[in-house]
Amino acid sequence: MADKVQEHDKQVLHKLGYAQELSRRMSGFSNFAISFSIICILAGGISAFPAAFNALGGGGAFLIWLVGGILALSVAFGLGQIASSFPTAGGLYHWSSHLGGKAWGWATAWFNLVGLIAVVSSVDVLLYTVFFKGILLTDTLHTESSSFR
């Protein structure tokens, strides 16, 4: 039964002009494109820099970003070492389960989810502040001091 389903799927794909394949390799550009999309440097960096600059000044923002970059690189080197030892598609959750047990895999998944929610929320709040409160409402209402600020 399963063979008939797979054969039917293969025929449908061929009719649509696709070959049935699962490529397990990525080019350097594809890897960069996915990584760049995930970290969202444009939205996150553009919206986070004014907050850091206003809180710490230029020098403080530079030092914090430099320290953060070094810490991020150290995590990336560690993850690269783990990935070379456990080359699987599961990523963080799978590695955590292998190295620390199922509880660590579960905790890693939840910490990652909470982190993603926090990052998306911070970007959204800062972009809302810049675009809607700062630009659009001021220009629309033609006033500097309004109850929206």
N, C-alpha and C positions, 0 to 999 in steps of 0.2 A: 504494500500500500504506500509506504513512504517513498519507494523508488518511483512510483507512478506520479506522485505529487511533485517530486523533484524534477522529473522529466518534463512534466507539464510547465512548471515554473521556468525551466531552461528554454522551452519552446516559446513561451510568452516573451521572455527577455530577448530572444533572438529576433522575434517579429518586431519588437520595438527598437531593434538596432543595437542592443547591448549584449556583450558577452558575459557569461556567468563566470565571475572571478572574484576572488577576495585577495586583494593585494596587501601584503603585510609590510610593505616598504613605503617610506615617504621620502620625497626629495628634501633637500635642505630648505628650499623655498616654501614647500608645503608645511614643514615643521615650523618655520619662522612665522608663516601666515596664521596658523592656528594659535601659536603662543602669543603673538601680537594681539590677536582678537580676544583671547582669554584675559590678558592683563589689562586691556583697554587703556593703554597709556595716554591716548589723546583725551578721552573724557575724564579719566581719573587724574592725570597729571595737570591738565589745564584747570580743572576745578579745585584740586587740592593745593596747588601752588599758592594762590592768593591767600588762602587760610593760613598756610605755614608762614608766608612772608609777613602777613599782618601780625601774627602772633610772635614771631621771633626776629623779624628783620631779615635782610638779605643774607648776612653772614650766618645767622642761626639756621635759617632754612637750608642753606648750602651744606652746613655741617650735618644737620639731621638727615638730609637726603644722601649725603656721602656715607654716613654710618649705616643708614638703612640699606643702601646699595651693597655695601660690603657684607652686611648680614644676609641679605637676599642671595648674594653670590655664594656664601658659605653653605646656605641651605641647598642651593642649586647643585653645588659640587657634591654634597652628601647624597642628594636624590639621584644624581648621575651615577655615583658609586653603587647605590642600591639597585638602580635600574640595570646596571651591567651584571649584577649578581642574580637578579630575578627578572629576566626579560619577559614580562607578561603584559597583557593588555589591561589588567586590573588597576594599575597605578597605585596611588597612595593607600587605598583600602586593602588591596591585596598584599602589598608589602607589609603593612602594619599587622595584618592577620598572620603572615608568615613569621615575622620577627617577634611579635609580642603576644599573639593569640587572638582569638575571635573578638574578645572584649576591646582590644586596642584597635582592631579594624573598624568596629562599630563606633568607637569614640572618635576615631579619625574622620569617619564619614560625617558625624554630627558637628565636629569642630569645623570641618570644611564648609558645611552648609551654613553654620552661624557666621563664619567669616565672609562667605559670599554675600549673605544678606546684609551684613554690616557694610561691606564695600559698596554694594549697589546703592544702599540707602544713603551713604555719605556722598556719593557722586550725585545722586538725585537731589539731595537737599542743597548742595552747593550750586548745582546747575539751576535749580529753581530760584535760588536767591539771586544769582547773577542775571538770568534771563527774564524771569517774570517780575520779581520785585524791583530789580535794578533798572532794567531797560524798558520792558514792555509797558508796565503800569505807569512808570514815570512819563514816558512819551505819550501814552494814550490819554492820561489824565492831565498832562501839562502842569504838573505840580511837583515840587521837590519834597514837600512835607505832606504826606497823606496818611490816613489811618491804616494803610496796607503795609507800612514799614514797621 
